[in-house]
Amino acid sequence: MTDYRAINRASWDERAPAHAASPGYSVDLFRADPTFLSYVVQFDVPRLGDLRGLRGVHLQCHIGTDTISLARLGANMTGYDFSPAALTEARRLNDELGAGVEFVEGDLYDAVEALGEPSFDLVFTGIGALCWLPDIRRWASVVARLLRPGGRLFIREGHPMLWSLADGREDALLVVDHPYFETAEPIVWDEGGTYVETDVEFVHNLTHEWNHGIGEIVTALLDNGMQITMLEEHDTVPWEALPGQMSLLPDTNHEWQLTDRPERLAHSYTLQAVKS
């Protein structure tokens, strides 16, 4: 198999500075307001519970805005990512804000070795992370090994049904065009641009991605000694996942929803699992 990590890292390394400069990541709001939280974390504050004093790690943390948000809620956070350019932006923002987050570079599947056989109270994974991983069972094993007994995984993700749909259709039909289940071979994309506002024209546009069905994710966690304590599907998602077919909802902190009969589609989900 082609080294998907090198291909994807080139894309993320190029986009990290543009993301940090884009209003889509709200870096200026972090600077202006010491209580500001990323919109992704804001959405799940009622579900996260009290984080004060918890030792947490944010896997695939990118430029660290969600990680810093969790630290602002009282957790002692470590951010972990494979992109050195993303971590440069994360460390710069962390130092500027005095957030006290440690950022570590490494591949997701090497997290236990890179972080020194830790025992975390919380493993956090945010929107748009799992699609970059070819093996969800191996991911679940990493999560379980990172957690202490009684520690928990908390994840909000785009729903695999959403990831399976064709986008850019002029007829606005919801058409299943991509795999719902994990496949051996990646879904290969070669597209410019990115998911936040920027004028930057990118060169590294090739990416390799995978979808993972809800059942595959849940079963992988159960098989690794995790107990599912929450699985909530949502009819919104924090980016315009189907351009031209979605509306930005008022009073929802940047949540988008299918304009026509949104009840037809699970847009995202929040999952929590506790290590037995």
N, C-alpha and C positions, 0 to 999 in steps of 0.2 A: 504494500500500500504506500502511496505517496505520503510523505511526512506532512500530515494535515496540520500539525502544530506549527511548523515553520511557515506554511502558507497562511494560516489564520493569524499568526503572530505578526507577520508583515502588514496585514490589513489593520490590526488593532494598533500597532506601533505608529502607523501613519495617521490614524484617526484620533489618537489620544489628545494631542495638543489642540486639534480643532474642537473636540468635545469640551475640553476645559475652557475654551474661549467662547463657546456657544451659550446663548441664553437658555438652551434646553437643559443644561445641568445646573443652572442657577447659582453659579459660584459667587456672583456678586451679592446675592441674598445671604449666603453663608457669611460673607465678610461683614455685611451690614447689620445682621441680627444674630447674636450668639445663641438664640433659641431656635433658629430656623432649622427645619428638617427637610431632607429630600422628599419629593412628592411620593416616591415609592414607599418610603418608610412611614410618612404621614398616613397613608391609606391603611396601614396595618397596625397603627398604634393601639387601637382598641383590642387587637388580638395578641399583640406581643407581650402584654403584661408588664410587670415591674422588672426592669433590667438592671437595677442598681446593684453594683458589686459583682455582677456575673462576668466570668471570663469567656469572651466570645471570639470567634474567628469568622470572617466574611470571606467565603471562597469565591474566586473570580470577581474580585472587588473593583476592577477597572480603575477609574481615577479617584475612587475613595469617598464619594459624596454620601453614599448609603452607609459606609463604614463609620464615617465621622458622625453621621446622624445617630447611629446606635450608641456611639460614645457619648453624645450629648444627652442621651436618655439614661446614662449612668453605667453602661457596660464598659469593661476594660477590653478594648478591641484590638485585634490583629487583622490586617487586611492581607490577602494572599492572591497573587495574580501572576500570569506567565509573561506579561508584557512589560519590559523594562521602561518603555516610554510612558505607559499608563501609570506605573509606580512613581516615575519622576514627577508627574503632575500631582499624584496623590500625596507624596511627601512634601511637595512645595505648599500645597493647600494646608496640610496638617501643621506644618511648621508655622505658617502665617497665622493660623487660627489658634495654635497652642492646644490642639485637640487631644494630644497624648496617645495617638494611635501608632502602632508599629506596623510597617509594611514589609512583607517578605515576598521575594520573587521565586517562582517555581511552577512546574507543571502540576495541574490538579491531581493527577494520579500519584504524584510524589509528595503530597502534602504532609503525610504522617512523618516521613523521613526528614523533610525540610523544616518542619516545626518541632522536631525533637520529641516524638512520642508524647504529645501533650494530652491533657485531659480537660477538655473545654466543657463549660456549662451550656454553651450555645454555639451551634453552627448555623450561620445565616447564608442564604443564597437568594439573589435578587432576580429581577426580570431579565430574560434573555441570556441565561447562563447555560442551561442544560443542552441547548441545541448545538453547542460546540464540542460535545463529548460523544465519542462513538460507542461507549459501553456503560449503560446505566447501572448495571449490577456492580461493576467495579467502582463506580462513583459512590454507590450506597455503602460499599465496604469501607471506603475512605471515610465517609461521614461517621459511620459507626465506630471506627477506630479512633477518630478524633475526640469523641465524646466520652465523658465520664459516665458511669452508671447513673441514671436519672437525668442526664443532660438531654438537651433537645435540639432537633433540627427544626428550623423555621424557614420556609421558602414560599415566595410568591413568584409565579411564572406565567408566561403566556400559555394558554391551553393548547394541548397537542391537536385538538380539532381545528383551532384557529391556524396553527402552523401548517396544517394540511391543505388549506384552501388556496386556490389561485387568486392572485390579486391583479389589479389593473384592468378588470373586465368592464367594458363599456355598458354591458347589459345589467350590471349590478347583481348578477346571479351568484349564489354561493356554490362554488363548484370544487369538489375534492379533486385536487390535481397532484398532490405530493403525499408521500408515505405518512400514515398515522403511526405505524409501529416502527421500532428500531430496525434498521437495515444494515447489512454488512458493509455495503458501499455507501459513501456519503452522497448527500444532495449537493451538487456542485453549482455554485453561483459565480457569475462574473458580471457584477453590477457596480457602477460608480455611485457616489453619494453616500449618505449615511442617514441615520434616523433622527438627527437633530439639525436645527438650522445652522448652515455654514456656507460660505462662499468658496471654500477650499475645493480644488479639483484634485481628486486622489489618483494615484498611479496603481497602487496595490488593491485590486478590486476582486481578485479571485478568493473565494472562501469555500470550505468544506463543512457541511453541517449535517446533523441527524435529528430526527424527531423521536420522541419516546412516548408511548401511550400511557395514560393514567394508570392502567392496570400493571404495566411493566414497572413503573416507578414505585407504586405501592408494594408490589410483590418483592421487588429488590430490597426495599427497606425492611419488610417483614422477615425476609430470609436472612437478614443481617442483624437480627435481634432487636429491631425497632418496633415500637407500638404506635400505630397511627392514632393520634388524639384529636386531630382536626383535619377535615378536608372540605373546603368551602369553595364552590365554583362561583365566579362573578360574571356579570354581564357588562363589564367595562374592562379596559386595559389602558395603561398609561402611555400609549403612543398611538399614532394613527396607523394601525396595523394593516388596514385595507383602504388605501388612499382613494378618496372620492366616494367611499361608501359609509363613512363614519362621521359622527358629529362630536365636537368637544362639548362635554356636558358642563353647564354652569354650576358653580358651588361644589365642585368635586375634586379640586386640586389636580387639574390636568388629566382627567380620565376621559377616554374616548369610548364611544359606543356605536354599534351598528345603527345607522339612521332608520332603516326599514325593519321593523319587527325584531328588535334586538333579542327578544326571548328565544329566537331560533338558535342562538349560538352561545356556547360557553366561551367567553373571551379570555379569561385568566382564572387562576385558582390560587388559594392559599392552603398550604399543607403544613401540619406540625406533627412530628414524630418524636417519641421519647425512647431513649436507650434503656432496655430492661436491666 
